[in-house]
Amino acid sequence: MFVIVTYDVAQKRVTKTMKICRKYLTHVQNSVFEGIITEAKLNKLKNELKKVIVPADDSIYIYEIQNTKYTRKESIGVIRHKDNIL
């Protein structure tokens, strides 16, 4: 499945959060990752993130896209990563 992960975490947890996401997905913008991932790896990613964040202060959004057939990606401005998976 295709996944988009966005996060807004306290500054002291940004680096840890980013390193975890980088293990599984492509960094496309500040606090935004995307990529194709298996259900098992997605569960690992979620579990690792849950260990790092403070739920009362931080937030992470995970968008799961089962079928990218009708999805289109458009970028305006600086493109950080040249992969256009969609």
CNS distance restraints for C-alpha pairs under 8 A (distance, minus, plus):
assign (resid   1 and name CA) (resid  36 and name CA) 5.45 0.50 0.50
assign (resid   1 and name CA) (resid  37 and name CA) 5.68 0.50 0.50
assign (resid   1 and name CA) (resid  38 and name CA) 6.33 0.50 0.50
assign (resid   1 and name CA) (resid  39 and name CA) 7.55 0.50 0.50
assign (resid   1 and name CA) (resid  64 and name CA) 6.87 0.50 0.50
assign (resid   1 and name CA) (resid  65 and name CA) 6.04 0.50 0.50
assign (resid   1 and name CA) (resid  66 and name CA) 5.07 0.50 0.50
assign (resid   1 and name CA) (resid  67 and name CA) 7.22 0.50 0.50
assign (resid   2 and name CA) (resid  34 and name CA) 7.29 0.50 0.50
assign (resid   2 and name CA) (resid  35 and name CA) 5.51 0.50 0.50
assign (resid   2 and name CA) (resid  36 and name CA) 4.37 0.50 0.50
assign (resid   2 and name CA) (resid  37 and name CA) 6.33 0.50 0.50
assign (resid   2 and name CA) (resid  64 and name CA) 6.09 0.50 0.50
assign (resid   2 and name CA) (resid  65 and name CA) 5.09 0.50 0.50
assign (resid   2 and name CA) (resid  66 and name CA) 6.44 0.50 0.50
assign (resid   2 and name CA) (resid  67 and name CA) 7.74 0.50 0.50
assign (resid   2 and name CA) (resid  68 and name CA) 7.33 0.50 0.50
assign (resid   3 and name CA) (resid  34 and name CA) 5.46 0.50 0.50
assign (resid   3 and name CA) (resid  35 and name CA) 5.55 0.50 0.50
assign (resid   3 and name CA) (resid  36 and name CA) 6.22 0.50 0.50
assign (resid   3 and name CA) (resid  37 and name CA) 6.96 0.50 0.50
assign (resid   3 and name CA) (resid  62 and name CA) 6.82 0.50 0.50
assign (resid   3 and name CA) (resid  63 and name CA) 5.52 0.50 0.50
assign (resid   3 and name CA) (resid  64 and name CA) 4.71 0.50 0.50
assign (resid   3 and name CA) (resid  65 and name CA) 6.01 0.50 0.50
assign (resid   4 and name CA) (resid  32 and name CA) 7.17 0.50 0.50
assign (resid   4 and name CA) (resid  33 and name CA) 5.73 0.50 0.50
assign (resid   4 and name CA) (resid  34 and name CA) 4.34 0.50 0.50
assign (resid   4 and name CA) (resid  35 and name CA) 6.83 0.50 0.50
assign (resid   4 and name CA) (resid  62 and name CA) 5.78 0.50 0.50
assign (resid   4 and name CA) (resid  63 and name CA) 5.04 0.50 0.50
assign (resid   4 and name CA) (resid  64 and name CA) 6.75 0.50 0.50
assign (resid   5 and name CA) (resid  31 and name CA) 7.98 0.50 0.50
assign (resid   5 and name CA) (resid  32 and name CA) 5.69 0.50 0.50
assign (resid   5 and name CA) (resid  33 and name CA) 5.11 0.50 0.50
assign (resid   5 and name CA) (resid  34 and name CA) 6.19 0.50 0.50
assign (resid   5 and name CA) (resid  60 and name CA) 7.06 0.50 0.50
assign (resid   5 and name CA) (resid  61 and name CA) 5.69 0.50 0.50
assign (resid   5 and name CA) (resid  62 and name CA) 4.57 0.50 0.50
assign (resid   5 and name CA) (resid  63 and name CA) 6.38 0.50 0.50
assign (resid   6 and name CA) (resid  31 and name CA) 5.52 0.50 0.50
assign (resid   6 and name CA) (resid  32 and name CA) 4.54 0.50 0.50
assign (resid   6 and name CA) (resid  33 and name CA) 6.52 0.50 0.50
assign (resid   6 and name CA) (resid  60 and name CA) 5.73 0.50 0.50
assign (resid   6 and name CA) (resid  61 and name CA) 5.20 0.50 0.50
assign (resid   6 and name CA) (resid  62 and name CA) 6.61 0.50 0.50
assign (resid   7 and name CA) (resid  31 and name CA) 5.41 0.50 0.50
assign (resid   7 and name CA) (resid  32 and name CA) 6.86 0.50 0.50
assign (resid   7 and name CA) (resid  58 and name CA) 7.74 0.50 0.50
assign (resid   7 and name CA) (resid  59 and name CA) 5.72 0.50 0.50
assign (resid   7 and name CA) (resid  60 and name CA) 4.24 0.50 0.50
assign (resid   7 and name CA) (resid  61 and name CA) 6.19 0.50 0.50
assign (resid   8 and name CA) (resid  31 and name CA) 7.00 0.50 0.50
assign (resid   8 and name CA) (resid  58 and name CA) 5.87 0.50 0.50
assign (resid   8 and name CA) (resid  59 and name CA) 5.31 0.50 0.50
assign (resid   8 and name CA) (resid  60 and name CA) 6.39 0.50 0.50
assign (resid   9 and name CA) (resid  13 and name CA) 6.26 0.50 0.50
assign (resid   9 and name CA) (resid  14 and name CA) 6.05 0.50 0.50
assign (resid   9 and name CA) (resid  53 and name CA) 7.12 0.50 0.50
assign (resid   9 and name CA) (resid  57 and name CA) 7.12 0.50 0.50
assign (resid   9 and name CA) (resid  58 and name CA) 4.42 0.50 0.50
assign (resid   9 and name CA) (resid  59 and name CA) 6.15 0.50 0.50
assign (resid   9 and name CA) (resid  60 and name CA) 7.81 0.50 0.50
assign (resid  10 and name CA) (resid  14 and name CA) 6.44 0.50 0.50
assign (resid  10 and name CA) (resid  57 and name CA) 7.19 0.50 0.50
assign (resid  10 and name CA) (resid  58 and name CA) 6.42 0.50 0.50
assign (resid  11 and name CA) (resid  15 and name CA) 7.98 0.50 0.50
assign (resid  13 and name CA) (resid  17 and name CA) 6.11 0.50 0.50
assign (resid  13 and name CA) (resid  52 and name CA) 7.07 0.50 0.50
assign (resid  13 and name CA) (resid  53 and name CA) 7.00 0.50 0.50
assign (resid  14 and name CA) (resid  18 and name CA) 6.01 0.50 0.50
assign (resid  15 and name CA) (resid  19 and name CA) 6.12 0.50 0.50
assign (resid  16 and name CA) (resid  20 and name CA) 6.30 0.50 0.50
assign (resid  16 and name CA) (resid  52 and name CA) 7.18 0.50 0.50
assign (resid  17 and name CA) (resid  21 and name CA) 6.33 0.50 0.50
assign (resid  17 and name CA) (resid  49 and name CA) 6.54 0.50 0.50
assign (resid  17 and name CA) (resid  52 and name CA) 6.93 0.50 0.50
assign (resid  17 and name CA) (resid  53 and name CA) 7.84 0.50 0.50
assign (resid  18 and name CA) (resid  22 and name CA) 6.08 0.50 0.50
assign (resid  18 and name CA) (resid  31 and name CA) 7.31 0.50 0.50
assign (resid  19 and name CA) (resid  23 and name CA) 6.56 0.50 0.50
assign (resid  20 and name CA) (resid  24 and name CA) 7.35 0.50 0.50
assign (resid  20 and name CA) (resid  45 and name CA) 7.07 0.50 0.50
assign (resid  20 and name CA) (resid  48 and name CA) 7.01 0.50 0.50
assign (resid  20 and name CA) (resid  49 and name CA) 7.04 0.50 0.50
assign (resid  21 and name CA) (resid  25 and name CA) 5.83 0.50 0.50
assign (resid  21 and name CA) (resid  26 and name CA) 7.90 0.50 0.50
assign (resid  21 and name CA) (resid  27 and name CA) 7.90 0.50 0.50
assign (resid  21 and name CA) (resid  33 and name CA) 6.90 0.50 0.50
assign (resid  21 and name CA) (resid  45 and name CA) 7.03 0.50 0.50
assign (resid  22 and name CA) (resid  26 and name CA) 6.17 0.50 0.50
assign (resid  22 and name CA) (resid  27 and name CA) 6.51 0.50 0.50
assign (resid  22 and name CA) (resid  33 and name CA) 7.71 0.50 0.50
assign (resid  24 and name CA) (resid  35 and name CA) 7.86 0.50 0.50
assign (resid  24 and name CA) (resid  37 and name CA) 7.17 0.50 0.50
assign (resid  24 and name CA) (resid  41 and name CA) 7.37 0.50 0.50
assign (resid  24 and name CA) (resid  45 and name CA) 7.17 0.50 0.50
assign (resid  25 and name CA) (resid  33 and name CA) 5.84 0.50 0.50
assign (resid  25 and name CA) (resid  34 and name CA) 5.41 0.50 0.50
assign (resid  25 and name CA) (resid  35 and name CA) 5.05 0.50 0.50
assign (resid  25 and name CA) (resid  36 and name CA) 7.36 0.50 0.50
assign (resid  25 and name CA) (resid  37 and name CA) 7.59 0.50 0.50
assign (resid  26 and name CA) (resid  33 and name CA) 5.31 0.50 0.50
assign (resid  26 and name CA) (resid  34 and name CA) 5.34 0.50 0.50
assign (resid  26 and name CA) (resid  35 and name CA) 5.91 0.50 0.50
assign (resid  27 and name CA) (resid  31 and name CA) 7.92 0.50 0.50
assign (resid  27 and name CA) (resid  32 and name CA) 6.21 0.50 0.50
assign (resid  27 and name CA) (resid  33 and name CA) 4.51 0.50 0.50
assign (resid  27 and name CA) (resid  34 and name CA) 6.74 0.50 0.50
assign (resid  27 and name CA) (resid  81 and name CA) 7.33 0.50 0.50
assign (resid  28 and name CA) (resid  32 and name CA) 5.86 0.50 0.50
assign (resid  28 and name CA) (resid  33 and name CA) 5.51 0.50 0.50
assign (resid  28 and name CA) (resid  34 and name CA) 6.93 0.50 0.50
assign (resid  28 and name CA) (resid  79 and name CA) 7.77 0.50 0.50
assign (resid  28 and name CA) (resid  80 and name CA) 5.69 0.50 0.50
assign (resid  28 and name CA) (resid  81 and name CA) 5.57 0.50 0.50
assign (resid  29 and name CA) (resid  33 and name CA) 6.99 0.50 0.50
assign (resid  29 and name CA) (resid  80 and name CA) 6.50 0.50 0.50
assign (resid  35 and name CA) (resid  85 and name CA) 7.15 0.50 0.50
assign (resid  37 and name CA) (resid  41 and name CA) 6.29 0.50 0.50
assign (resid  37 and name CA) (resid  42 and name CA) 6.30 0.50 0.50
assign (resid  38 and name CA) (resid  42 and name CA) 6.09 0.50 0.50
assign (resid  39 and name CA) (resid  43 and name CA) 6.23 0.50 0.50
assign (resid  40 and name CA) (resid  44 and name CA) 6.42 0.50 0.50
assign (resid  41 and name CA) (resid  45 and name CA) 6.10 0.50 0.50
assign (resid  42 and name CA) (resid  46 and name CA) 6.18 0.50 0.50
assign (resid  43 and name CA) (resid  47 and name CA) 6.15 0.50 0.50
assign (resid  44 and name CA) (resid  48 and name CA) 6.15 0.50 0.50
assign (resid  45 and name CA) (resid  49 and name CA) 6.19 0.50 0.50
assign (resid  46 and name CA) (resid  50 and name CA) 6.12 0.50 0.50
assign (resid  47 and name CA) (resid  51 and name CA) 6.54 0.50 0.50
assign (resid  48 and name CA) (resid  52 and name CA) 6.81 0.50 0.50
assign (resid  49 and name CA) (resid  53 and name CA) 6.32 0.50 0.50
assign (resid  50 and name CA) (resid  54 and name CA) 7.98 0.50 0.50
assign (resid  53 and name CA) (resid  57 and name CA) 7.96 0.50 0.50
assign (resid  53 and name CA) (resid  58 and name CA) 6.10 0.50 0.50
assign (resid  53 and name CA) (resid  59 and name CA) 7.91 0.50 0.50
assign (resid  54 and name CA) (resid  58 and name CA) 5.60 0.50 0.50
assign (resid  55 and name CA) (resid  59 and name CA) 6.70 0.50 0.50
assign (resid  68 and name CA) (resid  72 and name CA) 7.92 0.50 0.50
assign (resid  68 and name CA) (resid  86 and name CA) 6.62 0.50 0.50
assign (resid  71 and name CA) (resid  86 and name CA) 6.73 0.50 0.50
assign (resid  72 and name CA) (resid  86 and name CA) 6.10 0.50 0.50
assign (resid  73 and name CA) (resid  84 and name CA) 7.56 0.50 0.50
assign (resid  73 and name CA) (resid  86 and name CA) 5.97 0.50 0.50
assign (resid  75 and name CA) (resid  79 and name CA) 6.87 0.50 0.50
